[in-house]
């Protein structure tokens, strides 16, 4: 990499750390650190939502899909649009529209209200583990991109650099720093893709003529997809919009219900078609470049041996001129950091507000709680970095984490919000059986019926367990509890 590109990249990293240092001085308590002060605008939150969801793993993963599936790979993020809009219609009114959650910090607090503290504790543990793994996957994505770009840079060295930067500014700045840096990072990513990456790559591979003469026509079709792909993406991506801790933190960070809904509609449109087609197009261009022998000098003479996820970094490294290369690489690292920091904040929030608070009362607005939260974030970040050094496949690790949370938490949250016969024991059973089924199938069973994803069976098992156990062991005062809580809240508001 030329020294000019390297200097641009270093400057970008310094700016990110500057955000963290700035908000280190501004944050006053848990509201600022974990939910952005509860006064963020729809634009900042919407961009932060999409930057978090379509981050490093998906950015690199979309390039891989474009490399192997072509334009049809864009359908993966269509499920993101569906999930975002469904959440805006069915979830946000239940959460942001209910004054009970005006002081909430985490997703499991919804379980605590509808069920009990023990259910919230288990959900908090599942979410904390999932997001710690998610953080690892993003750091690994950044390291993978770096090793494909910087000659002679070893993977572990790249992991250490990427992990340290992500952890340090997140620990210092909290969610406010994360949301504002997400906005900047998303703007940088869009600028890099629209103005630099796509036009220069398109020209370098010979334009439309180069594409059609090099790749299989199926890669240019929107129907190069199986029904198993559709089911797989639907069951792993749509439910996360109802159980993602990063998303609940941003719902709580909005001014009001209207602001939150607007942010979610905006995020859905950015997922598909905007980010989806940009990602797969660059992956498709990389496929064309590999077929034309552009990457032979990098040791990728045989296209069938080329890792689809490394095609995009090799393309950018090959076609971008001095100066633009540094901007483009900063844009892609932006996508990675925007997800890594959010996942780290989510896991930290679960540990502090759901697990530790279960055993010990704390004052969320005290300085000591803020310092304790920062130390917890640091410990989780270091642990995530260590985990990342043991894994090699970005999307596998990320979807592992996704699968665990989706299978365990999706059915109980829908039941809590919309089924009056839901019970606490039913929710716990659904979490353990759903998450356990998916993990068991992923680890021990290589071939499933119709090649369906383990999530399908995990969610199904979770649903069956939830319904049977809830009916067999109803909460004696579950529904009454919720009504009493609402009446008490109304009385308190009237008295106030």
C-alpha positions in Angstrom: 0.0 0.0 0.0 1.3 3.5 -0.9 2.2 5.8 1.9 -0.5 8.3 0.9 -3.2 5.6 1.2 -1.7 4.4 4.4 -1.7 7.9 5.8 -5.4 8.4 4.9 -6.2 5.1 6.6 -4.3 6.1 9.8 -6.0 9.5 9.8 -9.4 7.8 9.7 -8.5 5.6 12.6 -7.4 8.6 14.6 -10.7 10.3 13.9 -12.6 7.3 15.2 -10.6 7.3 18.4 -11.2 11.0 18.7 -15.0 10.4 18.8 -14.5 8.0 21.7 -12.3 10.4 23.6 -14.8 13.3 23.1 -17.8 11.3 24.5 -15.6 10.0 27.3 -15.8 13.5 28.7 -19.5 14.0 27.8 -21.2 10.9 29.1 -22.8 11.3 32.6 -24.5 8.0 33.3 -26.1 4.8 31.9 -28.6 6.7 29.8 -25.8 8.4 27.9 -23.5 5.3 27.8 -26.1 2.6 26.9 -29.0 4.3 25.2 -27.5 7.6 23.8 -29.3 9.9 26.2 -32.8 8.8 24.7 -32.9 11.9 22.5 -31.4 10.8 19.2 -32.9 11.8 15.8 -34.3 9.4 13.3 -31.6 10.1 10.7 -28.7 9.2 13.1 -30.5 6.2 14.5 -31.6 4.9 11.1 -28.1 5.2 9.7 -26.7 3.6 12.8 -29.2 0.7 12.5 -28.3 -0.1 8.9 -24.6 0.4 9.5 -24.8 -2.0 12.4 -26.8 -4.6 10.5 -25.0 -4.4 7.2 -21.6 -4.1 8.7 -18.3 -5.8 8.1 -19.4 -9.4 7.9 -22.2 -8.7 5.5 -20.1 -6.3 3.5 -17.5 -8.9 2.9 -20.2 -11.6 2.8 -22.2 -9.7 0.1 -19.0 -9.5 -1.9 -18.7 -13.3 -1.5 -22.4 -13.8 -2.6 -21.9 -11.6 -5.6 -18.8 -13.7 -6.5 -20.7 -17.0 -6.3 -24.3 -16.2 -7.0 -24.2 -12.9 -8.8 -27.1 -10.4 -8.6 -29.4 -12.9 -6.9 -27.3 -12.6 -3.8 -29.0 -9.3 -3.2 -32.1 -11.1 -2.1 -30.3 -11.8 1.2 -30.8 -8.2 2.3 -34.4 -8.1 1.0 -35.2 -10.1 4.1 -33.5 -7.2 6.0 -36.0 -4.7 4.5 -38.9 -7.0 5.4 -37.6 -7.5 9.0 -37.1 -3.7 9.5 -40.6 -2.8 8.3 -42.3 -5.6 10.2 -40.5 -4.4 13.4 -41.6 -0.8 12.7 -45.2 -2.0 12.5 -45.5 -4.7 15.1 -42.6 -4.2 17.6 -41.9 -0.5 18.1 -45.5 0.4 19.1 -45.3 -2.3 21.8 -41.9 -1.1 23.1 -41.5 2.6 22.5 -45.3 3.2 22.8 -45.4 1.7 26.3 -44.3 4.1 29.1 -43.2 1.0 31.1 -40.1 0.9 29.0 -39.2 4.6 29.2 -36.3 3.8 31.5 -35.3 0.4 30.0 -31.8 -0.3 28.8 -31.9 -3.8 27.3 -34.0 -6.2 25.3 -34.4 -8.8 28.1 -36.2 -6.1 30.2 -39.2 -6.7 28.0 -39.1 -10.3 29.2 -38.8 -9.1 32.8 -42.0 -7.1 32.4 -44.1 -9.7 30.6 -42.7 -12.8 32.4 -40.3 -12.5 35.3 -36.7 -11.6 36.3 -35.5 -15.2 35.8 -36.6 -15.3 32.2 -34.9 -12.0 31.6 -31.7 -13.3 33.1 -31.6 -16.3 30.8 -32.3 -14.1 27.8 -29.6 -11.7 28.9 -27.1 -14.6 29.1 -28.0 -15.9 25.6 -27.9 -12.3 24.1 -24.5 -11.5 25.8 -22.9 -14.7 24.5 -24.4 -14.1 21.0 -23.1 -10.6 20.7 -19.7 -11.4 22.1 -19.4 -13.9 19.3 -20.8 -11.3 16.9 -18.1 -8.8 18.0 -15.5 -11.5 17.3 -16.8 -12.1 13.8 -16.6 -8.4 12.9 -13.1 -8.0 14.2 -12.2 -11.1 12.2 -13.9 -9.6 9.1 -11.7 -6.5 9.4 -8.6 -8.6 9.8 -9.5 -10.6 6.8 -10.0 -7.5 4.7 -6.7 -6.1 6.0 -4.7 -9.2 5.1 -6.1 -9.1 1.6 -5.0 -5.5 1.2 -1.8 -5.0 3.1 1.1 -7.2 1.7 2.8 -9.3 4.3 0.4 -8.5 7.1 -0.4 -11.6 9.2 -3.9 -12.3 10.3 -3.2 -12.2 14.0 -1.4 -8.9 13.7 -4.4 -7.5 11.8 -6.8 -8.9 14.4 -4.8 -7.1 17.2 -4.9 -3.8 15.3 -8.6 -3.9 14.3 -9.7 -5.2 17.7 -7.8 -2.6 19.7 -9.2 0.3 17.7 -12.8 -1.0 17.9 -12.6 -1.8 21.6 -10.8 1.4 22.7 -13.2 4.0 21.2 -16.3 2.0 22.2 -15.1 1.6 25.8 -14.5 5.4 26.0 -17.6 6.7 24.2 -20.5 4.3 24.7 -23.6 4.3 22.5 -23.5 8.0 21.7 -20.0 7.7 20.2 -21.2 4.5 18.4 -24.2 6.1 16.8 -22.4 9.3 15.7 -19.4 7.3 14.3 -21.9 5.0 12.6 -23.4 8.0 10.8 -19.9 9.1 9.6 -18.9 5.6 8.7 -22.0 5.0 6.7 -21.6 8.2 4.8 -18.0 7.3 4.1 -19.0 3.8 3.0 -21.7 5.1 0.6 -19.3 7.7 -0.8 -16.6 5.1 -1.3 -18.9 2.7 -3.0 -20.9 5.1 -5.2 -18.1 7.5 -6.3 -15.0 5.3 -6.2 -15.4 1.5 -5.9 -18.1 0.7 -8.4 -17.3 3.1 -11.3 -13.5 2.4 -11.2 -14.0 -1.4 -10.9 -16.6 -1.4 -13.6 -14.2 0.4 -16.0 -11.2 -1.8 -15.0 -13.0 -5.1 -15.9 -14.1 -3.8 -19.3 -17.6 -2.7 -18.5 -20.7 -4.6 -19.6 -18.9 -6.3 -22.5 -16.2 -7.6 -20.1 -18.8 -8.9 -17.7 -21.0 -10.7 -20.3 -18.0 -12.3 -22.0 -16.4 -13.6 -18.7 -19.1 -14.9 -16.3 -22.0 -17.4 -16.6 -25.2 -15.5 -17.6 -26.9 -17.0 -14.5 -24.8 -14.6 -12.4 -26.7 -11.7 -14.1 -30.1 -13.1 -13.3 -32.3 -12.4 -10.3 -33.5 -16.0 -10.2 -30.2 -17.8 -9.6 -31.4 -18.8 -6.2 -32.9 -21.9 -4.5 -35.9 -22.0 -2.1 -33.5 -23.3 0.6 -31.6 -20.0 0.2 -34.8 -18.0 0.7 -35.8 -20.0 3.8 -32.3 -19.8 5.2 -32.1 -16.0 4.9 -35.6 -15.5 6.1 -35.3 -17.5 9.3 -31.9 -16.1 10.2 -32.4 -12.4 9.3 -36.0 -11.4 9.8 -36.3 -12.6 13.4 -33.2 -10.8 14.5 -35.2 -7.5 14.0 -37.3 -8.6 17.0 -34.6 -10.0 19.3 -31.5 -7.9 18.5 -30.2 -6.1 21.5 -28.4 -3.5 19.3 -31.8 -2.7 17.9 -33.6 -2.3 21.2 -30.8 0.0 22.4 -31.6 2.2 19.4 -35.3 2.1 19.9 -34.7 3.3 23.5 -32.3 6.0 22.1 -35.1 7.6 20.0 -37.0 10.6 21.1 -40.4 8.9 20.7 -42.3 6.2 18.8 -42.7 8.2 15.6 -38.9 8.9 15.5 -38.2 5.2 16.0 -40.6 4.1 13.2 -39.1 6.6 10.8 -35.6 5.4 11.6 -36.6 1.7 10.9 -38.3 2.5 7.6 -35.2 4.4 6.5 -32.9 1.6 7.6 -35.0 -1.0 5.6 -34.6 1.0 2.4 -30.8 1.4 2.8 -30.6 -2.4 3.3 -32.4 -3.2 0.1 -31.9 -2.1 -2.6 -29.1 0.3 -1.8 -26.5 -1.7 0.1 -27.6 -5.1 -1.3 -26.9 -4.2 -5.0 -23.7 -2.3 -4.2 -22.3 -5.2 -2.3 -23.1 -8.0 -4.8 -22.1 -5.8 -7.8 -18.5 -5.4 -6.4 -18.4 -9.2 -5.7 -19.5 -9.8 -9.3 -16.9 -7.5 -10.6 -14.3 -9.4 -8.5 -15.5 -12.6 -10.2 -15.0 -11.0 -13.6 -11.6 -9.8 -12.6 -10.5 -13.2 -11.3 -11.8 -14.8 -14.6 -9.7 -12.3 -16.6 -6.6 -13.1 -14.6 -6.3 -9.8 -12.8 -5.3 -11.4 -9.6 -2.7 -13.9 -10.9 0.0 -11.7 -9.5 -1.5 -12.3 -6.0 -1.3 -16.1 -6.4 -5.0 -16.5 -7.4 -4.4 -18.1 -10.9 -7.1 -20.7 -10.4 -10.5 -19.0 -9.9 -12.0 -22.2 -8.5 -9.5 -22.0 -5.6 -10.2 -18.4 -4.9 -11.9 -17.7 -1.6 -15.1 -15.7 -2.6 -14.7 -13.5 0.4 -11.2 -12.4 -0.6 -12.2 -11.5 -4.1 -13.4 -8.1 -3.2 -10.2 -7.0 -1.3 -8.1 -8.3 -4.2 -10.2 -6.3 -6.7 -9.9 -3.1 -4.7 -6.2 -3.6 -4.2 -5.7 -4.1 -7.9 -7.8 -1.4 -9.5 -7.8 1.6 -7.2 -5.2 4.3 -7.7 -3.1 6.0 -5.0 -5.2 8.1 -2.7 -8.5 6.6 -3.6 -7.4 3.2 -2.3 -6.9 4.7 1.2 -10.5 6.3 1.1 -12.1 3.0 -0.1 -10.3 0.9 2.5 -11.3 3.3 5.2 -14.9 3.0 3.9 -14.9 -0.8 4.2 -13.2 -0.7 7.6 -16.0 1.7 8.6 -18.6 -0.9 7.9 -16.7 -3.4 10.0 -16.2 -1.1 12.9 -19.8 0.1 12.9 -21.0 -3.4 13.6 -18.2 -4.4 16.0 -18.7 -1.4 18.3 -22.5 -1.9 18.4 -22.2 -5.6 19.2 -19.7 -4.9 21.9 -22.1 -2.3 23.5 -24.9 -4.8 23.3 -23.0 -7.6 25.0 -21.8 -5.1 27.7 -25.4 -3.9 28.3 -26.6 -7.4 28.7 -23.9 -8.3 31.2 -24.3 -5.2 33.3 -28.0 -4.5 33.2 -29.4 -8.0 32.9 -27.0 -10.3 34.6 -25.2 -8.3 37.3 -28.3 -6.3 38.2 -30.2 -9.6 38.7 -27.9 -10.3 41.7 -27.1 -6.7 42.9 -29.0 -3.4 42.9 -27.1 -0.6 41.2 -27.6 3.1 40.6 -27.6 3.5 36.8 -26.8 7.2 37.0 -23.8 7.1 39.3 -20.3 7.8 38.2 -19.1 4.4 39.7 -21.7 2.6 37.5 -20.4 4.4 34.4 -16.8 3.4 35.2 -17.9 -0.2 35.9 -19.7 -0.3 32.6 -16.6 0.9 30.8 -14.4 -1.8 32.5 -17.0 -4.5 31.6 -17.0 -3.3 28.0 -13.2 -3.6 28.0 -13.2 -7.1 29.4 -15.7 -8.3 26.9 -13.9 -6.7 24.0 -10.6 -8.4 25.0 -12.4 -11.7 25.3 -14.0 -11.2 21.8 -10.6 -10.5 20.3 -9.2 -13.7 21.8 -12.2 -15.7 20.4 -11.6 -14.2 16.9 -8.1 -15.6 16.9 -9.5 -19.1 16.9 -12.0 -18.8 14.0 -11.4 -18.3 10.3 -14.7 -18.0 8.5 -16.5 -14.6 9.0 -20.0 -15.4 8.0 -20.0 -18.8 9.7 -19.1 -17.3 13.0 -21.5 -14.4 12.6 -24.4 -16.6 11.7 -23.5 -19.0 14.5 -24.2 -16.2 16.9 -27.3 -15.1 14.9 -28.6 -18.7 15.0 -28.2 -19.1 18.7 -30.1 -15.9 19.5 -32.8 -16.3 16.8 -33.7 -19.9 17.7 -33.8 -19.2 21.4 -35.4 -15.8 21.7 -37.7 -15.2 18.7 -40.7 -17.3 19.7 -40.8 -16.2 23.4 -40.7 -12.5 22.4 -43.5 -12.8 19.9 -45.5 -14.8 22.5 -44.9 -12.2 25.2 -46.2 -9.4 23.0 -49.1 -11.1 21.3 -50.2 -14.4 23.1 -51.9 -13.9 26.4 -51.4 -17.6 27.4 -47.6 -17.3 27.3 -46.0 -18.4 30.5 -42.6 -17.9 32.1 -41.8 -21.7 32.1 -42.9 -21.9 28.5 -40.5 -19.0 27.6 -37.6 -20.6 29.4 -38.3 -24.0 27.7 -38.5 -22.4 24.3 -35.2 -20.6 24.8 -33.3 -23.6 25.9 -34.8 -26.1 23.5 -34.8 -23.8 20.5 -31.2 -22.6 20.9 -30.0 -26.1 22.0 -31.6 -27.7 18.9 -30.0 -25.4 16.5 -26.5 -25.6 18.1 -26.7 -29.4 18.3 -27.7 -29.7 14.6 -25.0 -27.2 13.5 -22.3 -29.0 15.4 -23.2 -32.7 15.1 -25.5 -33.2 12.1 -24.0 -32.6 8.6 -27.0 -33.3 6.4 -30.6 -32.1 7.3 -33.8 -32.9 5.4 -34.1 -30.8 2.1 -30.8 -29.2 3.1 -32.7 -26.8 5.3 -30.8 -24.7 7.8 -30.7 -25.8 11.5 -32.5 -22.6 12.4 -35.7 -23.9 10.8 -35.7 -26.9 13.1 -34.6 -24.8 16.1 -37.4 -22.3 15.8 -39.9 -25.0 15.2 -38.8 -26.9 18.3 -38.9 -23.6 20.2 -42.5 -22.9 19.1 -43.7 -26.4 19.9 -42.0 -26.3 23.4 -43.4 -22.8 24.0 -47.0 -23.7 23.2 -47.1 -27.0 25.0 -45.3 -25.9 28.2 -47.2 -22.6 28.4 -50.5 -24.4 28.2 -49.4 -27.1 30.6 -47.8 -24.8 33.2 -49.5 -21.4 33.0 -48.5 -18.5 35.1 -51.1 -18.2 37.8 -50.9 -14.4 37.8 -49.0 -13.8 34.5 -51.7 -11.8 32.7 -52.9 -10.2 35.9 -49.3 -9.1 36.6 -49.1 -7.1 33.4 -52.5 -5.5 34.0 -51.6 -4.6 37.5 -48.3 -3.1 36.4 -50.1 -1.0 33.8 -52.7 0.2 36.3 -49.9 1.0 38.8 -48.0 2.9 36.2 -51.1 5.0 35.2 -51.8 5.8 38.9 -48.2 6.9 39.3 -48.4 9.2 36.2 -51.7 10.7 37.5 -50.2 11.3 40.9 -47.2 12.9 39.2 
